[in-house]
Amino acid sequence: MFYHRFPIILHDICMVGLAWFLAVVVRYDWPLFSDVEATLWQALPIVVGVQSLVLWYSGLYRGIWRFASLPDLAIILRAVIIGTLAIALVLILFNRLELIPRSSLLFYPFLLIFLLGMPRLLYRLWHEQPFNLFLSSTPKPFGLLNHFWQSFFFTDETEPQRVLVLGSGTSGDLLVRDMLRNNGSGYLPVGFLDDQPRLHGGKVQGVPVLSGIDDVVKTVESLQVDVIIIAMPSATDEQMRRIVELCEHCTVPVRTLPKLDNIVNGQVSVQALHDVAIDDLLGRDKVQLDWQSIKAGLTGKVVLVSGGGGSIGSELCRQIARLNPTALIIFERSEFNLYRVEMQLRQEFPKLVLHVHLGDIVDAVAVRHIFGCYHPQVIFHAAAYKHVPMLQSQAREAARNNVLGTQMIAEAAAVQGCQTFVLISTDKAVNPTNIMGTTKRAAEMICQAMNGRTNTRFITVRFGNVLGSAGSVVPLFKKQISNGGPVTVTHPEISRYFMTIPEACQLILQAGAMGQGGEIFVLDMGKPVKINYLAEQMIRLSGKIPDKDIKIIYTQLRPGEKLHEELFHADEKLDKTTHTKILLADHRSNHWEQLAETLTRLTEACDNYAEEEIKKVLKYLVPEMTEMKLD
């Protein structure tokens, strides 16, 4: 490190000597008297030595000139003041300040602060290309000069892309700063658009704030913009939709920053940019969590996640791993999914005590073995079959996995004295019209009936679709769009609730920490989204025009499929909780003895592969189930 910093150290030593020389000259004028000049040269080694030691120990040389900022200035101020006091003390001991003017000790720190700070500031400004900034907003007659300057500073064969940034807040400021200090970023910011009128006419990092976002089309044309960047990670879903719809009228690419909860420590950089995805338009409201209560429930605990290789399960594992559990056990029947999540967790959390097990939740021997080996204290039950049309003709597998599997793992949790059992349910369990929803409602009933019979707290969390989960509509639409279409939607009016996977998992953890036992928590999913709107937006985000470049065709509702999903039953009174995005459904009572008899019938029907009997038992278990279309 010393060799890399040697030029900087040499520069500062020279500046210390120059500052001391100028401080004396300012007091006596030039030329100096012979005795004063002799004293000056005698004192110079003392001044340089003392001040250099103070600068070294102050940590100034750990900074980088290219990123010099206010913290570096604060270090210089502190080091110069301490150095001046130390120099005065040493000189008093050396010659009682004889022939050394007291006023030079006042001039010296001001001169040294200037001589140390100004070169650092100029170096940073040089790397941030202020001249490029000036030329980026010059009128067309200066285009040749602009082209020459850009070709001189940018070593790439291609010129940088002219960027229009939407949002001049903290994220926009950091993003533009990163572009300017990074010559090889390939981006040249030419202006901001912001909806706050008080900012119009101002400048951020030297880049002008031109007008409101409504003027995006006009601004793109007048400034010959090559790319639009949305630097508004805290925007709500409605704000994002409006912005993207405005940008769709432009013919240039649109990129955006990650959501606010994905930006770590405020570090915003060019590398974080990505194309606008459907996740950026839905479920963007930041979730405020009580991490203290969540940590209290999971830190230092042995946690088991069933179905830990699935979309929800794997994200739950990542969230839990951050909270320092004593151990994390993943129970998963898919070999590939288990391998994938294990590799990810071991790479991201090398100190995590992780146990992964292949197995089926309906395998009583495997379940008892795992619970007996690890004695989990908290269980998140995410294992379930969820594909609605497929399960319509697979009643046995749906009932066996979703109902009897839940019973198996819930009873094992009760026997082992687990503290908390969280069932992950679905909006399809409300007034179900399909096998999948009916089995999930039956699983809810098992957890409600089990609660209170043992010391285990059984909690249910119910929510709708999650964006990008395995088998969901978003990956299907992506594939159809990449193949050139058509995109298939079952009905023009069909709608669904959507939430991002991380948001859903964080709210699951929060509900698990809040629950006292027996509750059904319903996640506030916001407003339902029409599936045809989802399809149109995904087509536009791919750079195509709906029904022109890529057709949208309507098929028909599939067996068991609802037009609109519900989050709670009419008999479930919905109450607020301490968290704004978690509601409490006042569930209907269930008696374990009666339920246990019905589950025994269901087990016998599954053992005999009696599909019709299975459907009858499910109908008996969940009377609100309506007639289903079965092919």
N, C-alpha and C positions, 0 to 999 in steps of 0.2 A: 504493500500500500504506500509506503514512504516514497518509493521510486516513482509511482504514478502521480503523487502529490508534490514532488520536488519542485516543478516549475511554479506551482501556486505558492508554495512556501517561500521560494526565492523572490517571487513578486512581492509578497507581503513584507519580507525583510527589507527590500528596497523602499517600499512605501513607508515603513516605520522610520528609516533613516531620512527619507525625504521630508516626512512630516516634521521630524525634530529640527532638521536644518531650516525649513521654512518658518517654523515657529520662532526660532532665534532671530532669523533675518527680519521677520516682520517687526520684531521688537527693536532691533538696532539699525536696520537698513544695511545696504551693501555699499562699499566693502566693510567688513567687520574690523573692529580693533584687534590688534595682534593678540592681546591677552585673552579677549573674548573668543577669538577664533581657536586659540590653543585649548581653552576650556571646552569649547564645542566638540572638538575632535576627541578630547579625553573622555567626555561624557557619552559620546555616540555609542561605543561598544556596550556600555551599561544599559542605555536606553533600548538598543536593538535586542540585546540578550534578554532583558527582563520582559519586554513586550512580546518577543517571539515565544517565550515560554508560556506566557499567559494565553496567547492566541492558540497555541498547541493544546493546552489543557482545557481550553474552553469548548473544544469540539468543533471549531470552525472548519477544520479540514476534512470533516466527515461529510460536509455539504458538497453539492455539485453546482458549479457555476451556471450551467445551462438551466438549472431549476431554482436559481437563487430567488428568495422570496422574503417576506417579513420575518419569519423565524431566523433566517440568516442575519438579517439586519439587527435583530435583537441580540444575537450572539456577539456581533461586532461591537454594539454599544456596550454590552456588559464587559467584554474583554478589554476594550479601550479604557473604560473608566477604572476598572481594577488595575490595569497596567499602568495608568497614569499615577494612581495612588502608590503603587509599588515602586515606580521609578522615582517619585519624589522622596520616598522613604530611603531608598538606597543612596540617592544623591546627597541627602542630608548626612548620612553616615560617611559618605565618600569625602565630601569637602564642604559640608554645611551650606551647600548651594551657593558657594562663593563664585561670583561673576556669572551666575546662571540666573537670568531674570525670572522673577516669579510669574510674570505675565506670559512667558513662553509655555509654562505648564498649563495655562488656560487655553492658549491658541492650539497647542499640540493635539489634544483629543479631537477637536473639531476638524482639524486638517486631516488627521489619520482616519476618522470615520468616513470623510469624503473620499480619500485616496483608496481605502479598502472597499467601500461600497459601490462607487461609481463604475469601476471596471467590471464588476460582477453584473451590475444592472445593464451596462452596454452589451456585454457578452450575451446575456439572456435575450435582450431585444434583437440582437443580430440573428440569433437562432430562431426567433419567432417571426422573422421576416416582416418588419413593419413596412418596408418598401413594397413588398408584394401586396400587403393590405391596401396600401394607397392605390397601387395600380389596378387592383381588382375592381375598384369602384370608379375608375377614370372613364370619361366618355370615349366613344369609338375612335376619334382621331388619334388617340394615344394607344390604339390597339397594337401597332407594330412595336412600340416601346415595351408594352406589357408582354408581348410574345417573346421579345429578346430577354427581358428580365427573368421570365419563367424558365426559359430554356437554359439560362445561365445558372440558375439556382437548383433546378430539378434535373437530376442526372438521368432520370428515366427517359426513354424515347418518347413516351406519351406525355402530354401535358396534364396537369392535375385537373380533376373534375371540379367545376364550379358548384359550390354547395350553398343552398338556401336552408337555413336552420329555422325550424318552427319552435318557438319557445326560447326566450332570452333569460331564463332563470338560472339557478345554480348549475343545473345539468348542462344547459346550453353553453354557459360560460366555461365550464371545465372541458367540455367537448371541443370547443373552438380553440381553447388554449392548447389542448393536446395536438390538434391539427397543425397549429402554427409552429409549435416547437419541434414537430416531427416532419422533417423535410420529405421523408419517403412515404408519408401517409397517402399521398395521391389525392388529397382533398384541399381545396382552396375556398374558405368561406367568404361569400360576397355580401351576405346580409342576413338579418334576422326578421322574422315576422312574429308579432306578439299581440295578444288581444287586450293588453293593458295600455290605454292611450297615453298615460303619463310617461311611458318608456319610449314612445315614438319620437324620433329625432335624436335620441341619445346613441351612445356607442358602447359596445361590450367587447373588450379586448381589441378595440380599434375598429370593430365591424359595426356598421350602422344598423340600428333598429328602424326598419322602414315604415311599416304600417301593421294593420291587423291581418290575421290569418285568412280572412275572407278574400284578400287581394292576392292569394297565392298564384292564381293562373296568370294574372297580369304581370306579377313580379317575375315569374319564371320566364316569360317571354321577353321582358325588357332587359333583364340581366343575363340572358342566355345561360340559364341555370342547367347544369347537367344532372344533378341529383338533389332530391329533397330529403332532409333528415328531420324526423320528429324527435325533439329532445324534451319530452314531457312525460317522464316515467311515472309521475303521480296523477296523470289525467284519468278521469273516470271513464267507464266504458262508453257513456253517451258522448263525452267530449271526443274520445278517440274515433268513434264512428263518424261524427261530424267532420273531423279533420281529414280522415281518410276519404270520405265522400268528396270533399273539396279537392283533394289531391288526385282523385281519379280522373278529373277533367284535364289534368296535365299529362303530357306524353313522356315524362321522365320517371326514372325509378324512384321509389320511396323506401327509405330505411328508417329504423327507429332504434331507441335504446331499450334495454331490458326494463322490466317493471321495477318499481322502487324497492320492493323487498328482495330483489335479486342483485341489486347494486351494493357491493360490499364496501363499507367505510367511505362511501362517497366517491370511490374511484371510478370516474367516467372516462373512457378512452375510445379511440377509433375502433379498436379491436372488439369492443362490445356491441358494435352496430350489427343489425341483422335486418333482413327483409321483413316488412310488416306481415305478421301471421294472424290467423284467426284468433289465437290466444290473446293478442293485443287489443282485440275489439270486444272481447267478452270476459267478464269476471275480473276487471282490472282494479276494482276498489281494494285498497290495501287493507289487510286484515290486522286489526289490533288485538294482540293476544296478551293474556296474563301469563307471561313466561315463568314468573316466580312460582305460581301454583302448579304449572305443568311440570317444571323441574322438580318440585317437591314430590310429585307423584311418580316420577320416573327415575330421577338421579339416584344411583345406588341400589336400584331394583333389578331383579331378573325379569326380563320382558320377553314374551313369546308372541310372534306374529304368525298366524296361520294364513296360508296363501301369500306368503311374503315375497314371492317372485312375480306376482301380478302387478298391474298398473298402480292400484291403490296400495297394495301390500308393500311393494318395493320402495315407494316414496315414504310410507310410514316408517320403514326400517331406516331410511336415511335421516328422517327427522328425529327419530328416537336415538340414533347413534350420536347425534350432536349433543345429547343431554347426559352423556356419561352414565349409562346404565352399568350395573355390575356385570351383566352379560345379556346378549341378545340371541334368542333362539329363533331360527326361521324354519317353519314347517311347510313344505311345498311339494306338490306331486309332480310338477313339470321339471325334468332334469335340466333342460336348457335354461329355463327361467331361474332356477336355483343357482346354477353355475354363473349366470350373468350377474345376478344381484350380489353373490358372494365376491366376485372379482371386483365389482365396483366398491363395495364396502371395505374390503381389505386394502384397496388402493387409497381410498379417501380417508379411512379411519384406521390406520395401522395399529393403534393401541387398543382398539375395540376387542373385547372378548366375544367372539362370534362362534356360534354353533349352528351348522346347517344340516338339515335332515330331510331326505326324500321320504315321502310318506303320504298316506291318505287319511283324512280326518275320520273316515268311517272304518278304519282299521283299528279296532279296539286295543289290540295288543301293542301296536305302535304308539298310540296315544298314551296308554298307561305307562309304557316304557319311558317316553320322553318326559312326561310329567313327574315320574318317579326319579329320573336321573337329575333333572335340573330344578324341580320345585319352583316353577315360575310364579311370580307374585302379581304380574299384570299381563293380561292377555288381550290382544287385538285380533278378533276373529274376522279376517277378510276373505277366507277361502269360500268360494261359492261359484256355482255355474250361473251365468247371467245372460246368455244369448237367447232372447225371447222367442224368435221363430223356431230355432233349432230345438229348444226344450219343449215346444208344443207337442212334438212327436216323441219325446224322450221323458215321459212322466216319471218313470222309475228312477232314472239317473238323477233327475232334478230333485225328486223327493228324498232319495237316498243321501245325496250330497248336501243339499241345502237344509233339509229338515233333520234327518237322522244324524248327519255329521255334526250339526250344531248341538243336538242333544248329547252326542258322545263327548264332545270336547267341553261342553258346559258342565256335565256331570263330573268329568275328570277334574275340572277346575274346582268344583265344590268339594270333592273328596280330598284334594290336596290342600284345601284351605287358601286358595288364591285370594288376593285382596280385591282385585278388580277384573271384571270381564266385560269387554266392550264389543258389542255386535255391530258390524257395519251393514246397514240395511239400505233400502232403496225406496224411491217414491212409487215404484211399481207395486209395492206391498199395500198401497192404499186402494181400496175398492178394486182388487185385481181382476183383470180380464184374461189372464194368461197363467200358465203353469209356473213360470218363473216368479211372478209377483206373488202368487199364492203360497209358494214354498217359502219365500222370504217373510211373508206375514206370519206363517207358522213358526218360523225361526224366532221372530219377535215375541210371539206368544210363549215360547219355551223359556226365553230369558226373563220375561215378566213373571211367569209362574215360578221359576227357580229362585228369583230374588226373595229374600226373607226366610227361606228354608235353611240357609247356611249363612256363614259370615261373609261370603263373597258378594260384592256389589255387582249386580248385573245391570249394564247400561246399554241402551240401544241408540245408535245415531243413524238418522235417515236423511238421505239427500238424493238429488237427481243425477243427471248425466255429468260426466267429467270429460273435459276436452282432451282428445288424443289418447284416451284409454284404449286398450286392446279390444277390437271388435266394435268400436264406436263409429259414428257416422263420419267423423272428421278424416280418419285415415282412408276410409272408403272413398270419400269425395276427392281426396288428394290423388289417389290412384286413378280414379276415373278422369280427372282433369289432365293428369300426366299422359294418359292414353288418348287424349283428344276428345273425350266425351263419348256418349252423353253422360250427364250427371242425373242419377235417378233419385227422385223424391216420391214418397208413397202417396202424399196428398197435399194439395195447395195450402191447406189450413193447418196442417199438423205442426205442433209446437212442442218444445221441450225446455226444461230448465238446464242451464249449463253452469259449470264451475271448473276452474283449473284444478289439476291434480294436487299441486302444493297447497292451494288454499283449502281444498277439501280435507286434506290430511292434517293440516294445522288445526282446523276446527274440530276434527275428530279428537285430537289430543286435548284440546281445550274442553270439549264436552266430557271426556273421560276424567279430567281433573275436577270438573264441576259436580259430576253426578254423585248422589248419595246412595243410589241403588233403586232400580225399578223404573227409571225414567225412560221415555222415548224423546230424545232430542231431535229437533228438525232444523236443519241448516237453512238459513235464509238464502235462497238461491236467486233473489232478485226477480226480475221480470222474465217470463218465458220468451224464448226466441223461436220465431218461425223457421222451420228447416229450409224452406225455399230462400229465405233471406240469407241464411248461413251459406247455402250453395252459391247464391249470386255473389256474395262477398268473397268467397274463396276463389271463384272464377276471376273476379276483378283483381284480386291480389296476385294472381298468377300472370297478370298482364293481358288477359283476354276479356272479351265482351260477352256477357250472358246472352244466350239465345241467338248470337251472331257467330262468334268464334266457337263457342261450346254450347250445345243445346241442353236444356233442362227438360226432362220428360217425367211425367207423373204416372206412376204405376197404380197401385191401390194398397190400402191398408193390409198388412200381412196378418196372418192368424194370431189372435191375441193382442194385437197392437191397438193402443188407444190413440184418439186424435189429440187429446190433451191430458197430460199427467197431473196428478194431485199429490200434495205433500202431506196432507192429513185427512183423516176420516171425519165425517160430519159429527160423529159422536165423540170426537177427540177435541176438547176445548183447548185452544192454543193460547198459551201464556208466554209472557216475556221472561227472560232470565237476566242475569247480570251482564251478559254479553249481547251486544246489539244484533249479532248475526246468528245467534243460537236461540231457538224457540223451544218451548216445552209442550209436548202434546199430552194432555191429560188422558192417559190410555184407559181402555176398558179392562176390567178385572179378569183374571184367568186362574182357574183352580187346578193345581198340579195333579191331584188324584184323577180328575176327569180327563185331563190332558194326557196323562200317562197311559190310560187305557186306550185312547185313540192312537197314540204313538205305537203302542204294541200292535194294534191292528195294521198300522202302516208298515211296520217292520215285517210282519207276516206276509203282507201283500207284496212287498219288495222281494222277499226271499222266494216267493212263488212266481215272480215276474208277472203279476196280475195287474196289467196296466189299467183296465177299467175299474178294478177295485181301488187302486191307488187314487184315481181321480175322484171316486166317491168319497174316500176318506178325506182327501184334501178339501172337498166341498163341505164335508161335515165339520172339519176343523175351521174353515174360513167361510162362514155362511154368506158373507157379502160378495163372494166371488160370483161374477156373472157368467152367463153362457159363453163358451169359447168356441171359436171356429177351429175345428180340428180336421186336418186333411189326412 
